[in-house]
Amino acid sequence: MRDFTDAQGRRWRASVREEQGADYKGRLFLVIEPPDAPADALELRDVRWNSERTAARTIATMSTVELRRRLRAALGRSPERRVG
């Protein structure tokens, strides 16, 4: 889990969720949400990992620029959740 701010200074949290199913491979995916409103989470199901350890390491090493880019992509796919 990692907190960051977007270009407008709003706070976001990047974390991981697990998709249930028989297939173990790629069951974890990236989620970006406002820390005070988890119900407004944006799921980026195209960013996947096989283990929590790998997911945590990747999120921890992502630059703020990369996290903001992923956020913009997620917002662009979800017009009803567009911010700004």
Backbone torsions as a table, in degrees:
resi	resn	phi	psi	omega
1	MET	NA	138.9	-178.7
2	ARG	-149.5	133.2	177.8
3	ASP	-93.9	145.8	176.2
4	PHE	-154.3	169.9	177.1
5	THR	-116.5	148.8	176.2
6	ASP	-83.9	-176.0	-176.6
7	ALA	-64.5	-22.6	178.5
8	GLN	-92.8	1.9	178.0
9	GLY	88.7	3.6	177.3
10	ARG	-74.8	143.1	-178.3
11	ARG	-85.6	142.2	177.2
12	TRP	-138.8	160.9	177.1
13	ARG	-129.6	126.6	174.7
14	ALA	-96.3	129.8	179.9
15	SER	-149.5	-169.4	-175.2
16	VAL	-128.1	143.7	171.5
17	ARG	-125.6	156.7	-178.9
18	GLU	-108.3	132.5	175.2
19	GLU	-94.6	125.2	-178.9
20	GLN	-76.7	148.1	177.9
21	GLY	160.6	175.0	-177.2
22	ALA	-75.3	-27.5	-177.3
23	ASP	-84.5	122.7	-179.3
24	TYR	-79.3	-32.1	-174.6
25	LYS	-68.8	127.6	176.3
26	GLY	67.5	30.0	-176.4
27	ARG	-80.3	-16.0	179.6
28	LEU	-99.7	139.8	-179.5
29	PHE	-139.0	161.1	-176.0
30	LEU	-78.0	138.4	175.8
31	VAL	-130.7	134.8	175.3
32	ILE	-122.2	127.8	-176.3
33	GLU	-146.0	153.6	171.2
34	PRO	-68.3	133.4	-176.2
35	PRO	-60.0	-27.2	-178.6
36	ASP	-96.2	2.6	-179.1
37	ALA	-144.6	68.9	-177.8
38	PRO	-60.1	-20.4	178.0
39	ALA	-67.9	-18.9	179.5
40	ASP	-93.8	24.1	-177.4
41	ALA	-62.8	142.2	174.8
42	LEU	-107.6	119.5	-178.4
43	GLU	-94.6	126.1	176.1
44	LEU	-107.6	81.4	-173.5
45	ARG	-72.1	-7.5	176.6
46	ASP	-86.8	-7.4	175.7
47	VAL	-106.5	105.8	-170.5
48	ARG	-129.3	154.9	176.8
49	TRP	-137.9	161.1	178.3
50	ASN	-92.8	-21.8	-177.8
51	SER	-140.7	153.6	177.6
52	GLU	-64.2	-35.3	-179.9
53	ARG	-61.7	-45.6	179.0
54	THR	-66.9	-41.4	178.6
55	ALA	-61.1	-47.3	-179.4
56	ALA	-62.1	-41.9	179.4
57	ARG	-64.9	-42.1	-179.5
58	THR	-64.6	-47.5	179.9
59	ILE	-62.5	-40.6	-179.5
60	ALA	-63.9	-29.4	-176.7
61	THR	-99.5	-3.2	177.0
62	MET	-68.2	140.5	175.9
63	SER	-75.9	160.8	176.0
64	THR	-61.1	-36.7	178.2
65	VAL	-60.4	-44.0	179.1
66	GLU	-65.4	-43.1	178.3
67	LEU	-62.8	-41.2	177.7
68	ARG	-65.2	-38.4	178.1
69	ARG	-63.6	-43.9	177.8
70	ARG	-63.4	-39.2	178.0
71	LEU	-62.8	-47.6	178.9
72	ARG	-59.1	-40.9	178.6
73	ALA	-62.3	-44.0	-179.8
74	ALA	-65.6	-41.5	178.7
75	LEU	-66.5	-35.9	178.5
76	GLY	-65.7	-28.8	178.4
77	ARG	-84.0	-16.3	-176.1
78	SER	-122.7	77.3	-175.9
79	PRO	-59.0	-29.6	179.0
80	GLU	-69.8	-14.1	179.8
81	ARG	-112.1	10.6	-176.8
82	ARG	-59.8	133.5	-179.3
83	VAL	-106.1	142.0	175.1
84	GLY	94.4	NA	NA
